[in-house]
């Protein structure tokens, strides 16, 4: 069993891997021996994440990439392949939150700002990864980061929920179409996790008083809570696991 979690020789790409859930997943992958490519839009954060992950004794490269720009995605993915020769797992994790005051006043620019990264960026990233995995001939693992808002909606965040629902549909369609190529496609659905994106909400006393009691484990999630699921989905232990949404939320959505 320990050998099956050994990711030595495997390469994992994590978009938005320089912080939050993405960095938590990267830590789990590195601890199991995977070499890593970290993509993010902040060069300083990329470099800090790379320095931390290299302490696990694996090879790490980092690239500045705006996933909402298809040309950048294709260029940086080619650089990733040049660095490692192959990509075995792609964690499509980069995303932005909504900033609308209300649905009625949401602007076209705000709608497209979220869709551009969360859905278009996921499409561009997943597509280049699938192409490479098909060409490699030994398949691979594709993992999307979705949200409970995909199922339950989010007030003032209709665009965010719609983008995350779209990810689930895309993930399942990829799972069906590319199973013949040995490609697994799944999604992770987090609960309330401590990160830069959730900091405003988790730092608001009224929000904490109303929401934390609804989390059965009585704590916010930590990015490292995603280390194990990332290692599992990148490993051969998940070779028959595809088309699934895996919830990591401390019981929040069950409550």
C-alpha positions as CSV (number, residue, x, y, z in Angstrom):
1,X,0.0,0.0,0.0
2,X,2.8,2.4,0.8
3,X,4.3,1.7,-2.6
4,X,1.0,2.6,-4.3
5,X,1.1,6.0,-2.7
6,X,4.7,6.5,-3.9
7,X,4.5,9.1,-6.6
8,X,8.2,9.1,-7.5
9,X,8.6,9.6,-11.2
10,X,5.2,11.2,-11.6
11,X,4.7,14.9,-12.5
12,X,1.8,16.9,-11.2
13,X,0.7,20.4,-12.4
14,X,-1.3,22.6,-10.0
15,X,-2.8,25.8,-11.2
16,X,-3.2,28.3,-8.4
17,X,-0.7,26.1,-6.6
18,X,1.1,28.9,-4.8
19,X,-1.4,29.2,-1.9
20,X,-4.6,28.0,-0.3
21,X,-6.0,24.7,-1.3
22,X,-3.6,24.4,-4.3
23,X,-0.6,24.6,-2.1
24,X,-2.1,22.2,0.3
25,X,-2.6,19.7,-2.5
26,X,1.0,20.3,-3.7
27,X,2.4,19.5,-0.3
28,X,0.7,16.1,-0.3
29,X,2.0,15.4,-3.8
30,X,5.5,16.4,-2.9
31,X,5.5,14.4,0.4
32,X,4.7,11.3,-1.8
33,X,7.6,12.1,-4.2
34,X,5.9,13.8,-7.2
35,X,7.7,16.4,-9.1
36,X,5.6,19.6,-9.4
37,X,4.8,22.4,-11.8
38,X,3.2,25.4,-9.9
39,X,1.3,27.9,-11.9
40,X,0.1,31.2,-10.5
41,X,-0.2,34.9,-11.4
42,X,2.0,36.2,-8.5
43,X,5.7,35.5,-9.2
44,X,6.7,36.2,-5.5
45,X,4.1,33.7,-4.2
46,X,5.2,31.2,-6.9
47,X,8.8,31.4,-5.8
48,X,7.9,31.1,-2.1
49,X,5.8,28.0,-2.8
50,X,8.6,26.5,-4.9
51,X,11.1,27.0,-2.1
52,X,8.9,25.3,0.5
53,X,8.0,22.4,-1.8
54,X,11.6,21.8,-2.7
55,X,12.4,20.9,0.9
56,X,10.6,17.6,0.3
57,X,13.4,16.6,-2.0
58,X,11.4,16.8,-5.3
59,X,11.9,18.9,-8.4
60,X,9.7,21.9,-8.6
61,X,9.3,24.5,-11.4
62,X,7.1,27.6,-11.2
63,X,5.6,29.7,-13.9
64,X,3.5,32.9,-14.1
65,X,0.4,32.1,-16.0
66,X,-3.0,33.7,-16.4
67,X,-5.2,30.7,-17.1
68,X,-7.8,32.9,-18.7
69,X,-5.4,33.6,-21.6
70,X,-5.5,30.6,-23.9
71,X,-2.2,31.5,-25.6
72,X,-0.4,31.8,-22.2
73,X,-1.8,28.4,-21.1
74,X,-0.5,26.7,-24.3
75,X,2.9,28.4,-24.0
76,X,3.4,27.6,-20.3
77,X,2.1,24.0,-20.7
78,X,4.7,23.5,-23.4
79,X,7.4,24.9,-21.1
80,X,6.2,22.5,-18.4
81,X,6.5,19.5,-20.8
82,X,9.9,20.8,-21.8
83,X,11.0,20.8,-18.2
84,X,9.6,17.3,-17.3
85,X,8.8,15.5,-20.5
86,X,5.3,14.5,-19.3
87,X,2.5,15.4,-17.0
88,X,0.7,12.6,-15.1
89,X,-1.8,14.6,-13.1
90,X,-3.3,18.1,-13.6
91,X,-5.1,19.9,-10.8
92,X,-7.3,22.5,-12.4
93,X,-7.5,24.6,-9.2
94,X,-7.0,28.3,-10.2
95,X,-10.1,30.5,-9.5
96,X,-11.4,33.9,-8.4
97,X,-14.3,34.8,-6.2
98,X,-17.3,37.1,-7.1
99,X,-17.5,40.7,-6.2
100,X,-21.0,41.7,-7.2
101,X,-23.1,43.9,-4.9
102,X,-26.3,42.0,-6.1
103,X,-27.4,40.0,-9.1
104,X,-29.6,42.9,-10.3
105,X,-26.6,45.2,-10.5
106,X,-24.0,42.7,-11.6
107,X,-22.1,44.1,-14.6
108,X,-21.1,42.3,-17.8
109,X,-17.5,42.9,-16.9
110,X,-17.9,41.3,-13.4
111,X,-19.7,38.3,-15.0
112,X,-16.9,37.7,-17.5
113,X,-14.1,38.4,-15.0
114,X,-15.2,35.3,-13.0
115,X,-16.1,33.1,-16.0
116,X,-12.8,34.0,-17.8
117,X,-10.7,32.4,-15.0
118,X,-13.0,29.8,-13.4
119,X,-14.6,28.3,-16.5
120,X,-12.7,29.4,-19.6
121,X,-9.3,29.0,-17.8
122,X,-10.3,25.5,-16.6
123,X,-11.3,24.6,-20.2
124,X,-8.0,25.8,-21.6
125,X,-5.9,24.0,-18.9
126,X,-7.9,20.8,-19.0
127,X,-7.7,20.7,-22.8
128,X,-4.0,21.0,-23.1
129,X,-3.5,18.4,-20.3
130,X,-5.9,15.9,-22.0
131,X,-4.1,16.4,-25.3
132,X,-0.8,15.6,-23.7
133,X,-2.1,12.6,-21.8
134,X,-3.6,11.1,-24.9
135,X,-0.3,11.6,-26.7
136,X,1.7,10.1,-23.9
137,X,-0.3,6.9,-24.2
138,X,-0.5,6.0,-20.5
139,X,-3.4,8.2,-19.4
140,X,-3.4,10.4,-16.4
141,X,-5.5,12.1,-13.7
142,X,-7.4,15.4,-14.1
143,X,-8.8,17.0,-11.0
144,X,-11.0,20.1,-10.8
145,X,-11.7,22.3,-7.8
146,X,-15.5,23.0,-7.6
147,X,-17.7,24.5,-4.9
148,X,-20.9,23.8,-3.0
149,X,-22.3,26.8,-4.8
150,X,-22.5,24.6,-7.9
151,X,-25.4,22.8,-6.3
152,X,-26.8,25.3,-3.9
153,X,-26.1,28.7,-5.5
154,X,-24.6,31.7,-3.9
155,X,-26.3,35.1,-3.5
156,X,-24.4,37.9,-5.2
157,X,-22.3,35.1,-6.6
158,X,-24.5,33.7,-9.4
159,X,-21.6,33.8,-11.8
160,X,-19.3,32.0,-9.3
161,X,-21.8,29.2,-8.8
162,X,-22.5,28.9,-12.5
163,X,-18.8,28.6,-13.3
164,X,-18.3,25.9,-10.6
165,X,-21.4,24.0,-11.9
166,X,-19.9,24.1,-15.4
167,X,-16.7,22.5,-14.1
168,X,-18.7,19.5,-12.8
169,X,-20.4,19.0,-16.2
170,X,-17.1,19.4,-18.1
171,X,-15.4,17.0,-15.7
172,X,-18.0,14.2,-16.1
173,X,-18.0,14.6,-19.9
174,X,-14.2,14.3,-20.0
175,X,-14.4,11.2,-17.8
176,X,-16.7,9.5,-20.2
177,X,-15.0,10.5,-23.4
178,X,-11.4,9.9,-22.4
179,X,-11.7,6.8,-20.2
180,X,-10.6,4.9,-23.3
181,X,-7.3,6.8,-23.1
182,X,-6.8,5.9,-19.5
183,X,-7.6,9.4,-18.3
184,X,-9.5,9.8,-15.0
185,X,-11.4,13.0,-14.4
186,X,-12.8,14.0,-11.0
187,X,-13.6,17.1,-8.9
188,X,-13.0,18.1,-5.3
189,X,-15.7,20.1,-3.5
190,X,-14.3,22.0,-0.5
191,X,-16.2,23.5,2.4
192,X,-15.1,26.6,4.2
193,X,-11.3,26.6,4.0
194,X,-8.9,29.1,5.4
195,X,-7.4,31.0,2.4
196,X,-6.9,34.4,1.0
197,X,-10.2,34.1,-0.9
198,X,-12.2,33.2,2.2
199,X,-10.4,35.5,4.6
200,X,-13.0,38.4,4.4
201,X,-15.8,36.0,5.3
202,X,-13.9,34.0,8.0
203,X,-12.8,37.3,9.6
204,X,-16.3,38.6,9.9
205,X,-17.7,37.9,13.4
206,X,-21.3,37.7,12.2
207,X,-20.4,35.2,9.5
208,X,-18.4,33.1,12.0
209,X,-21.2,33.1,14.5
210,X,-23.8,32.0,11.9
211,X,-21.8,29.5,9.9
212,X,-19.2,27.8,12.1
213,X,-21.9,26.1,14.3
214,X,-23.1,24.5,11.0
215,X,-19.8,22.7,10.5
216,X,-20.1,19.4,12.4
217,X,-16.3,19.3,12.9
218,X,-16.5,22.8,14.5
219,X,-13.5,24.2,12.6
220,X,-12.7,25.7,9.3
221,X,-10.8,23.6,6.8
222,X,-7.1,23.9,6.4
223,X,-5.4,23.7,3.0
224,X,-3.4,20.7,4.2
225,X,-6.7,18.8,4.6
226,X,-6.4,18.4,0.8
227,X,-3.0,16.8,0.8
228,X,-4.3,13.2,1.1
229,X,-7.0,13.4,-1.5
230,X,-4.5,15.0,-4.0
231,X,-2.0,12.1,-3.4
232,X,-4.8,9.5,-3.8
233,X,-6.1,11.0,-7.1
234,X,-2.6,11.3,-8.5
235,X,-1.7,7.7,-7.6
236,X,-2.6,4.3,-9.1
237,X,-4.9,3.7,-6.1
238,X,-7.5,5.8,-8.0
239,X,-7.1,4.1,-11.4
240,X,-10.7,3.0,-11.4
241,X,-12.1,6.2,-9.9
242,X,-13.5,8.7,-12.4
243,X,-16.5,11.0,-13.0
244,X,-16.9,11.7,-9.3
245,X,-17.3,14.8,-7.0
246,X,-15.4,14.2,-3.7
247,X,-16.5,16.5,-0.9
248,X,-14.0,17.7,1.7
249,X,-16.0,20.0,4.0
250,X,-16.0,18.8,7.6
251,X,-19.6,17.7,7.2
252,X,-20.8,21.2,6.3
253,X,-23.0,20.3,3.3
254,X,-24.4,17.2,5.1
255,X,-25.6,19.4,8.0
